[in-house]
Amino acid sequence: MLNFLKQVGDYAKETAQSAKFIGQGLSVTFDHMRRRPVTVQYPYEKLIPSERYRGRIHFEFDKCISCEVCVRVCPINLPVVDWEFNKATKKKTLNHYSIDFGVCIFCGNCVEYCPTNCLSMTEEYELAAYDRHELNYDSVAMGRLPYKVTQDPMVTPLRELAYLPKGVMSPHDLPAGSRRAGKMPEEILDELEAAKEPADQAASDKG
Amino acid sequence: MTLGIDLQGSFVDALTGLGLPAGAAKASWLPLPMTLILIAATVSIFVTVWLERKISAAAQQRIGPEFAGPLGVLQAAADGLKLLVKEDITPAKTDPWLFTLGPAIVVIPVFLSFLVVPFGQNMVITDLGVGIFLWIALSSVTPIGLLMAGYSSNNKYSLLGGLRAAAQSISYEIPLALAVLAVVMMSNSLSTVDIVNQQAGYGILGWNIWRQPIGFLIFWIAALAECERLPFDLPEAEEELVAGYQTEYSGMRFGLFYVGSYVNLVLSALLVAVLYLGGWELPVSIGAIASVIGVSESTPWLQIVAAAAGIFMTLAKAYLLVFIAILLRWTVPRVRIDQLLDLGWKFLLPIALVNLLVTAALKLTFPIAFGG
C-alpha cells in the first residue's frame, strides 16, 4: 500500500516537473519573440565575406607556367591545362585553362600549391546558372574580378559575426568606424616587429 | 442576467411590420448569420495562417512573410490562390470517390461546428440544447474522413498516416469528452450559451478555469491532439514523414485539409474560450461597469457596446489560445506514437475521470460554487 502511494507521489512529482519544464521552454520561446531577427535579407543585404573566404577561383593567364601542380593537388584532377611545348623558346605555352565550378569543391589546394600564385580565391559565391555547363569557367571567365558587396549601391553590406565590435550581436546600424573585437592582423604584426627591434638592437650591440 | 441585443428579434419584427408572415420573416433571417459565420470562419483561416507564420518567424528570429501585402497579410491569400489553380492530381488506382470525399468529410464537420459557437447572448446561429454534444459528435466524424483519405490514396504510407490520425483522434476524444462533461455537470446544460451564462456575474473570477483548472489543461491538450498540432502532429510530421494521409493530395483537395486544420484550431480555441474562459464575458462583468458609470444595463448604446465587446472578448480569448498553440509548436518536441497513446490512455483518461468524480463530489458539497 505504502509502495503504491509512493509510486503515485513520484508520478505526480514527475508530472509537475515536466509541466514546469514545458513552462520554462515556453518562456524561452516567448523571450525569443522580442529579439531582433538575425536573418540577412539576401538580395538587399549581403554579408561581407571574410578575408579567407574560399569563393570562385581567380586565374591570371600570363603568370601560369603550365606546371600542372594544380591538377596534381586537386582531389579530382579538375583543372584542365591545355599547353604546347614551344621548341624555339624551350618553354611551355599555355593555350587554355579551365576549371568546372560545378564540380569544384573549393578546397583551395590548387591556390595553396600554385608556384607562381597565378591562382587565388575570390569572395564570389553567386555562381547560379541555368545550365551546369555554364559553370565550366575558362581562363577569361576566371580572369574576371567579382563585384565587391561593399561597392554595390543596391546592397546593404553587413559584417559577419566575428567582425562586429565586442558584445554586439547585430550587424545592423553599426556606428561608423566601429571596429571588431581583438587586434587586427597588421597591429599584431606591428607589435611583433616592435618587440623584435630592441632584441635585434641588443643582439647587434653584443656582437 | 441581461438579454443583450436581439438582432434576430428586431429583424423579424421589422419584416412582420412590413407585412411579411412571421414564418417567412424568420426564414429570411436564417441565411444571414450562417453566411456571416461562414465568412468569419474563412477569414479566420487567413488571420491564423498569417499569425502562425509571423509568430513562428519571430520565435525563430526571422521576419516571415513580408512582401505579399503590408506585413505579408496577403500571403495566405496568395498561397490559397496558388492551391486553387494548381493541377488537381488523382494518382493511379485510387478510389476516386473516397479520394474526393475524404477531404470534404474532414472539412464539413469543422465548419458545421460553428453552429454552436456563441459570440454573445443572442449572437449564435442556434442555441441548441445539445450544443457542446453536437460539437463532440461532429468532431468524431473527422477521423472517418482521414481514414478515407489514407485508404483511398493507394499508398501504404498514406494508409499508415490515416490509421495513425484516426487512432489519435479517437483516443483523445475520450478525455476531451470527459473534460467537457465536468463543465456540463457544473452548468447543468449542454448548451454553449448556458455554459457561458453560468460563468457570468463575477467577472474574471467566475470563469470555469478557476473551478476546472485540470479540466482546462486536459481539454487543451486533447484539443491540440484533435487538431493534429505539434506536439501531436505525428500523422503528418512535416520534418520526418511525407505528410501522412495528405501525401497523395495536391491542389485544392490538399487545400481543404489545410483549411480544415486551421479552422479546427480556431474552433477549438473558441470552444476553450467558451467552456473555460467565460466566452463573451469581460474580465469585469458588464453589470458592474454599468452600475459604476451609472447607466441602466438596458440602455441601447450600452447594449451595443457590450455586444461589440463580447465579440471582441471571444475572439481575443480564442486568439490568445491560438498564440499559445503556435508558441507550443516551437517549444515542445514531437511525441512518438507510443508516447502519444500512453499520454492519452494512461494519463489523460484517468486524470479526466478523477476530475469528473471530484467535480461531482464538489458539486454535492458546495452547490453554490459548483452549480448545484
Chai-1 contact restraints between the chains, C-beta under 6 A:
chainA,res_idxA,chainB,res_idxB,connection_type,confidence,min_distance_angstrom,max_distance_angstrom,comment,restraint_id
A,G25,B,T331,contact,1.0,0.0,6.0,A-B,restraint_1
A,L26,B,L327,contact,1.0,0.0,6.0,A-B,restraint_2
A,L26,B,T331,contact,1.0,0.0,6.0,A-B,restraint_3
A,T29,B,A59,contact,1.0,0.0,6.0,A-B,restraint_4
A,T29,B,L327,contact,1.0,0.0,6.0,A-B,restraint_5
A,T29,B,W330,contact,1.0,0.0,6.0,A-B,restraint_6
A,T29,B,T331,contact,1.0,0.0,6.0,A-B,restraint_7
A,H32,B,A59,contact,1.0,0.0,6.0,A-B,restraint_8
A,M33,B,A58,contact,1.0,0.0,6.0,A-B,restraint_9
A,M33,B,A59,contact,1.0,0.0,6.0,A-B,restraint_10
A,R35,B,Q61,contact,1.0,0.0,6.0,A-B,restraint_11
A,P37,B,Q61,contact,1.0,0.0,6.0,A-B,restraint_12
A,P37,B,R62,contact,1.0,0.0,6.0,A-B,restraint_13
A,P37,B,I63,contact,1.0,0.0,6.0,A-B,restraint_14
A,V38,B,Q61,contact,1.0,0.0,6.0,A-B,restraint_15
A,T39,B,R62,contact,1.0,0.0,6.0,A-B,restraint_16
